[in-house]
Amino acid sequence: MGLLVVAPAVLAQDALLANRLERIRKKYDGIGLAVVAVKNDSIIYEQAFGLMNREDSVALRPGDVFRIASVSKTFVATAIMQLVEEELLSLDDDVNRFLDFISRRDSIRIRYLLRLCWIKVI
């Protein structure tokens, strides 16, 4: 077991951030809010606010799983379009260039996958 020494200034910043996040959750009448910040593959901040289940008053905890459904499509499509803007990939690139798929004879273009996300691309 190790010893973790935390400076008072760090604790004050965490408390300030926690206070701000809790105010945001309440302002928008959110049931629960979970936040994680990662830097260099290490979690530097993780906190949960509010409830996981309002009916049973179950508190939300860091690590609880959310069902985000199709929200991830928009997130991935936005990240892809940012890579296109930075010219790190093209909408006409074959997906097999990046993923280890065994595909059909026809290539699967990034453009085609974005259409599945209902994103209008040129």
LOPA-549131 format. One record per residue: y, x, z of N, C-alpha, C in turn; residue number from 1. Coordinates in pm, 1 decimal, decimal comma. Layout:
<sites>
> Y|X|Z|Y|X|Z|Y|X|Z|NUM .
...
</sites>
This chain:
<sites>
> -116,5|84,8|0,0|0,0|0,0|0,0|122,9|89,4|0,0|1 .
> 222,0|53,3|-83,0|342,6|133,6|-94,4|458,7|68,9|-22,0|2 .
> 564,1|143,3|-13,0|686,5|96,4|49,9|791,2|76,6|-58,5|3 .
> 851,8|-40,4|-60,3|956,2|-70,9|-157,4|1088,8|-77,6|-83,0|4 .
> 1181,6|6,0|-122,9|1314,4|6,3|-62,4|1410,2|-57,2|-162,7|5 .
> 1479,8|-160,5|-120,8|1573,0|-231,2|-207,9|1712,5|-222,3|-148,4|6 .
> 1806,6|-177,8|-229,1|1945,2|-164,9|-184,1|2004,9|-303,4|-159,4|7 .
> 2091,7|-317,2|-58,8|2156,0|-446,2|-32,0|2230,3|-501,8|-152,9|8 .
> 2288,4|-415,2|-235,3|2361,2|-461,9|-353,8|2266,9|-532,6|-450,4|9 .
> 2144,3|-482,1|-462,3|2046,1|-545,1|-550,7|2008,8|-682,1|-497,0|10 .
> 1987,3|-691,7|-366,9|1955,3|-821,1|-306,7|2069,3|-920,4|-326,0|11 .
> 2191,8|-874,9|-313,4|2308,2|-961,6|-332,5|2315,0|-1010,7|-476,5|12 .
> 2286,6|-922,2|-572,9|2286,9|-962,5|-713,5|2177,9|-1065,2|-740,0|13 .
> 2057,9|-1043,7|-683,5|1949,5|-1139,9|-700,1|1987,8|-1275,5|-642,8|14 .
> 2050,6|-1275,1|-525,1|2091,2|-1400,0|-461,3|2198,3|-1470,1|-545,2|15 .
> 2291,5|-1394,1|-600,6|2396,4|-1450,8|-685,6|2335,9|-1512,9|-811,5|16 .
> 2244,6|-1440,5|-874,2|2178,3|-1492,4|-993,9|2097,8|-1617,3|-961,2|17 .
> 2023,0|-1613,7|-852,1|1943,0|-1729,4|-811,3|2031,8|-1850,5|-787,7|18 .
> 2146,8|-1828,4|-725,0|2240,9|-1937,2|-699,0|2293,2|-1996,7|-828,9|19 .
> 2327,8|-1911,6|-923,3|2379,0|-1959,7|-1052,5|2272,4|-2038,4|-1128,4|20 .
> 2150,6|-1987,1|-1129,4|2042,6|-2055,6|-1201,0|2011,9|-2190,8|-1137,6|21 .
> 2013,3|-2197,1|-1007,9|1988,1|-2324,0|-938,3|2099,1|-2424,6|-969,3|22 .
> 2223,5|-2379,0|-976,1|2334,7|-2469,0|-1012,0|2317,4|-2522,4|-1154,2|23 .
> 2274,6|-2436,5|-1246,4|2251,1|-2480,7|-1384,3|2141,7|-2586,4|-1387,5|24 .
> 2031,8|-2561,9|-1314,1|1922,1|-2658,4|-1311,0|1970,4|-2794,2|-1261,2|25 .
> 2049,0|-2792,3|-1154,0|2098,2|-2917,7|-1097,4|2199,6|-2985,1|-1189,5|26 .
> 2285,8|-2907,2|-1253,5|2387,9|-2962,7|-1343,2|2323,9|-3044,4|-1454,5|27 .
> 2212,4|-2995,9|-1509,2|2146,7|-3064,3|-1619,1|2029,8|-3150,1|-1572,0|28 .
> 2024,9|-3174,6|-1441,2|1921,6|-3258,6|-1380,9|1781,9|-3212,3|-1421,2|29 .
> 1763,3|-3080,8|-1422,5|1632,5|-3026,0|-1457,0|1535,7|-3041,2|-1341,4|30 .
> 1413,0|-3074,1|-1374,1|1310,8|-3085,9|-1270,2|1277,1|-2947,1|-1217,3|31 .
> 1254,8|-2854,3|-1310,6|1219,8|-2719,0|-1271,4|1269,3|-2618,6|-1372,7|32 .
> 1285,0|-2495,6|-1327,4|1333,4|-2387,8|-1413,3|1263,4|-2259,5|-1369,7|33 .
> 1207,0|-2189,7|-1466,2|1143,8|-2061,5|-1437,3|1210,6|-1955,2|-1523,3|34 .
> 1234,2|-1838,5|-1463,6|1303,0|-1729,8|-1532,3|1225,1|-1601,3|-1509,7|35 .
> 1211,1|-1523,5|-1617,2|1153,8|-1390,0|-1604,4|1233,4|-1297,6|-1695,2|36 .
> 1266,9|-1179,9|-1643,8|1335,2|-1078,0|-1722,9|1244,6|-955,5|-1726,9|37 .
> 1227,3|-902,4|-1847,1|1138,8|-788,1|-1866,7|1218,0|-673,9|-1928,2|38 .
> 1197,2|-555,0|-1875,8|1261,8|-434,7|-1929,1|1157,2|-324,6|-1933,4|39 .
> 1142,3|-264,1|-2051,1|1044,8|-155,3|-2068,5|906,0|-194,8|-2018,3|40 .
> 862,4|-314,4|-2057,1|729,6|-366,0|-2022,7|708,2|-390,4|-1873,2|41 .
> 815,2|-394,2|-1795,7|803,9|-422,2|-1652,6|889,7|-543,0|-1617,5|42 .
> 836,9|-629,6|-1533,8|913,4|-745,0|-1487,7|1016,8|-695,1|-1387,6|43 .
> 1143,9|-723,1|-1418,9|1250,7|-679,5|-1328,3|1309,8|-796,6|-1249,9|44 .
> 1283,1|-918,9|-1293,9|1328,9|-1036,8|-1219,6|1236,1|-1152,1|-1253,6|45 .
> 1193,4|-1223,1|-1151,2|1107,1|-1339,4|-1172,3|1135,0|-1438,2|-1061,0|46 .
> 1166,5|-1561,5|-1098,7|1199,4|-1661,9|-999,2|1174,5|-1800,5|-1056,6|47 .
> 1142,6|-1893,9|-970,7|1124,6|-2033,9|-1009,9|1211,4|-2120,4|-919,8|48 .
> 1262,5|-2228,3|-976,6|1351,7|-2318,4|-905,2|1306,6|-2461,9|-927,9|49 .
> 1320,1|-2545,7|-828,7|1289,9|-2687,0|-845,6|1141,8|-2718,0|-833,0|50 .
> 1101,3|-2822,4|-904,5|967,0|-2876,6|-889,5|883,5|-2862,9|-1016,0|51 .
> 753,8|-2846,7|-996,2|658,9|-2851,1|-1106,9|622,1|-2996,6|-1134,2|52 .
> 617,0|-3075,0|-1028,2|576,7|-3214,8|-1038,3|665,4|-3296,7|-945,7|53 .
> 749,9|-3377,4|-1004,3|847,1|-3455,5|-925,1|777,3|-3561,8|-840,1|54 .
> 675,3|-3627,0|-897,3|608,4|-3736,6|-826,8|544,3|-3689,8|-696,7|55 .
> 483,2|-3572,1|-699,1|414,8|-3520,1|-580,8|496,6|-3414,6|-506,9|56 .
> 620,0|-3391,2|-550,2|707,9|-3288,6|-490,7|640,2|-3152,1|-481,4|57 .
> 574,6|-3113,7|-589,7|508,3|-2983,8|-595,6|609,9|-2880,9|-642,8|58 .
> 632,3|-2778,3|-561,6|730,5|-2675,4|-595,8|684,4|-2593,5|-715,3|59 .
> 777,8|-2558,6|-800,6|751,5|-2469,7|-913,5|743,1|-2327,1|-862,0|60 .
> 644,7|-2251,5|-912,0|627,4|-2112,8|-869,6|630,1|-2021,7|-991,3|61 .
> 672,9|-1898,0|-973,9|661,9|-1803,4|-1085,4|514,9|-1795,2|-1127,1|62 .
> 491,9|-1794,4|-1254,7|354,7|-1788,9|-1304,5|298,2|-1924,0|-1342,1|63 .
> 364,6|-2033,8|-1301,2|317,9|-2165,9|-1344,4|332,7|-2176,1|-1495,6|64 .
> 243,5|-2248,0|-1557,7|239,5|-2258,8|-1703,5|310,5|-2385,9|-1748,5|65 .
> 394,3|-2371,7|-1850,4|464,3|-2485,0|-1910,0|400,7|-2518,8|-2043,4|66 .
> 394,9|-2645,7|-2075,6|351,7|-2688,7|-2207,9|476,3|-2697,8|-2295,3|67 .
> 493,0|-2600,2|-2384,6|616,9|-2595,0|-2462,5|601,9|-2654,4|-2601,4|68 .
> 480,0|-2687,7|-2640,5|453,4|-2755,4|-2767,1|520,8|-2685,7|-2884,9|69 .
> 595,8|-2758,5|-2963,0|651,2|-2704,6|-3086,9|777,0|-2621,4|-3068,3|70 .
> 824,7|-2604,8|-2947,0|943,3|-2523,0|-2923,5|919,4|-2380,3|-2971,9|71 .
> 796,8|-2332,8|-2957,6|767,0|-2195,0|-2997,8|782,9|-2175,7|-3148,5|72 .
> 766,1|-2280,4|-3227,5|784,8|-2268,3|-3372,6|928,3|-2226,1|-3405,0|73 .
> 1023,7|-2290,4|-3340,9|1164,3|-2258,1|-3364,5|1194,9|-2116,2|-3318,3|74 .
> 1140,7|-2077,2|-3205,4|1161,6|-1943,2|-3152,0|1108,8|-1838,0|-3249,2|75 .
> 986,3|-1856,9|-3297,3|925,0|-1761,0|-3389,8|1000,2|-1759,8|-3522,9|76 .
> 1036,7|-1876,4|-3573,7|1109,9|-1883,2|-3700,5|1244,1|-1811,3|-3689,4|77 .
> 1313,6|-1827,3|-3577,1|1440,9|-1758,8|-3556,4|1421,5|-1608,0|-3553,5|78 .
> 1319,3|-1562,2|-3483,0|1291,4|-1418,2|-3476,9|1259,1|-1363,2|-3615,7|79 .
> 1182,3|-1437,6|-3693,3|1148,5|-1393,6|-3829,2|1274,5|-1384,4|-3914,5|80 .
> 1360,7|-1484,6|-3907,5|1482,6|-1482,2|-3988,3|1574,8|-1368,0|-3946,5|81 .
> 1575,4|-1331,8|-3818,4|1654,0|-1216,2|-3774,8|1598,1|-1088,3|-3835,9|82 .
> 1465,7|-1077,0|-3843,5|1404,0|-959,8|-3906,9|1434,8|-956,0|-4056,2|83 .
> 1441,4|-1072,5|-4119,1|1478,5|-1078,9|-4261,0|1622,5|-1031,9|-4278,6|84 .
> 1712,4|-1078,7|-4191,3|1853,0|-1036,4|-4198,8|1867,3|-885,8|-4181,8|85 .
> 1784,1|-827,5|-4096,9|1789,3|-682,7|-4073,7|1710,1|-605,0|-4179,1|86 .
> 1656,8|-679,2|-4276,6|1578,2|-622,1|-4386,9|1456,3|-544,2|-4338,9|87 .
> 1397,5|-591,1|-4228,1|1275,1|-531,0|-4178,1|1151,1|-599,8|-4235,0|88 .
> 1172,7|-717,4|-4292,2|1067,5|-786,0|-4367,3|1132,5|-880,2|-4466,3|89 .
> 1052,4|-928,1|-4557,2|1100,0|-1019,7|-4660,9|1024,6|-1151,1|-4648,6|90 .
> 1089,3|-1258,6|-4686,9|1021,1|-1387,9|-4686,6|902,5|-1388,2|-4782,8|91 .
> 904,3|-1298,0|-4879,2|795,1|-1291,8|-4975,4|687,3|-1190,6|-4938,3|92 .
> 698,2|-1129,0|-4819,9|592,5|-1040,2|-4772,6|465,2|-1119,5|-4747,4|93 .
> 352,5|-1055,2|-4773,6|223,1|-1114,3|-4744,7|196,0|-1099,9|-4594,9|94 .
> 154,7|-1206,4|-4530,5|126,2|-1205,0|-4388,0|20,3|-1100,1|-4354,3|95 .
> -70,9|-1076,6|-4445,7|-177,8|-979,2|-4421,5|-123,7|-837,2|-4403,4|96 .
> 0,0|-815,0|-4440,9|63,2|-684,8|-4418,0|83,1|-660,2|-4268,7|97 .
> 98,8|-768,5|-4191,6|130,4|-758,4|-4049,5|15,7|-801,6|-3958,4|98 .
> -68,9|-889,4|-4007,0|-178,4|-942,3|-3926,4|-311,4|-907,6|-3990,6|99 .
> -411,0|-891,2|-3909,9|-542,7|-854,2|-3958,4|-623,9|-979,8|-3990,6|100 .
> -580,5|-1050,4|-4096,6|-650,7|-1170,3|-4141,2|-745,8|-1136,6|-4253,5|101 .
> -845,5|-1217,1|-4266,3|-924,8|-1217,1|-4389,2|-879,7|-1343,9|-4460,5|102 .
> -803,4|-1326,0|-4566,2|-744,5|-1444,4|-4629,5|-812,9|-1475,5|-4762,1|103 .
> -764,8|-1583,2|-4817,7|-811,7|-1623,9|-4949,1|-767,0|-1520,7|-5051,2|104 .
> -799,5|-1546,9|-5175,8|-754,2|-1457,7|-5283,3|-602,2|-1457,9|-5294,0|105 .
> -542,2|-1575,0|-5277,3|-396,0|-1584,4|-5283,6|-337,0|-1527,1|-5156,2|106 .
> -223,6|-1462,6|-5171,8|-158,6|-1411,0|-5052,0|-89,3|-1525,2|-4978,1|107 .
> -73,3|-1507,9|-4850,3|-1,0|-1604,5|-4768,3|134,3|-1542,3|-4737,7|108 .
> 237,8|-1598,7|-4793,5|372,8|-1546,0|-4778,4|438,0|-1599,3|-4651,1|109 .
> 523,3|-1518,7|-4592,1|596,3|-1560,9|-4472,6|674,2|-1688,2|-4501,8|110 .
> 727,7|-1697,2|-4620,9|802,4|-1815,2|-4664,3|718,7|-1942,1|-4647,7|111 .
> 589,5|-1935,3|-4681,7|501,6|-2052,3|-4672,2|481,9|-2094,1|-4526,0|112 .
> 467,8|-1995,2|-4439,5|447,5|-2027,0|-4297,5|571,3|-2090,4|-4236,1|113 .
> 689,0|-2044,1|-4278,3|811,8|-2104,6|-4226,3|825,7|-2249,5|-4271,0|114 .
> 776,2|-2281,4|-4387,6|780,7|-2420,6|-4433,6|697,9|-2508,8|-4342,5|115 .
> 592,0|-2453,6|-4283,9|510,4|-2528,9|-4189,4|587,0|-2559,0|-4062,3|116 .
> 690,2|-2480,3|-4034,8|775,0|-2500,5|-3916,9|891,4|-2594,4|-3948,4|117 .
> 894,8|-2647,5|-4067,4|1001,8|-2735,5|-4112,3|1135,9|-2665,8|-4118,3|118 .
> 1132,4|-2536,4|-4147,1|1255,4|-2458,9|-4163,3|1282,8|-2449,5|-4311,5|119 .
> 1402,7|-2486,2|-4354,2|1437,4|-2477,2|-4495,1|1474,7|-2333,5|-4528,7|120 .
> 1395,7|-2274,2|-4616,7|1424,1|-2138,0|-4661,8|1445,7|-2140,1|-4811,0|121 .
> 1514,0|-2038,3|-4857,9|1546,7|-2030,8|-5000,3|1420,2|-2015,4|-5082,2|122 .
</sites>
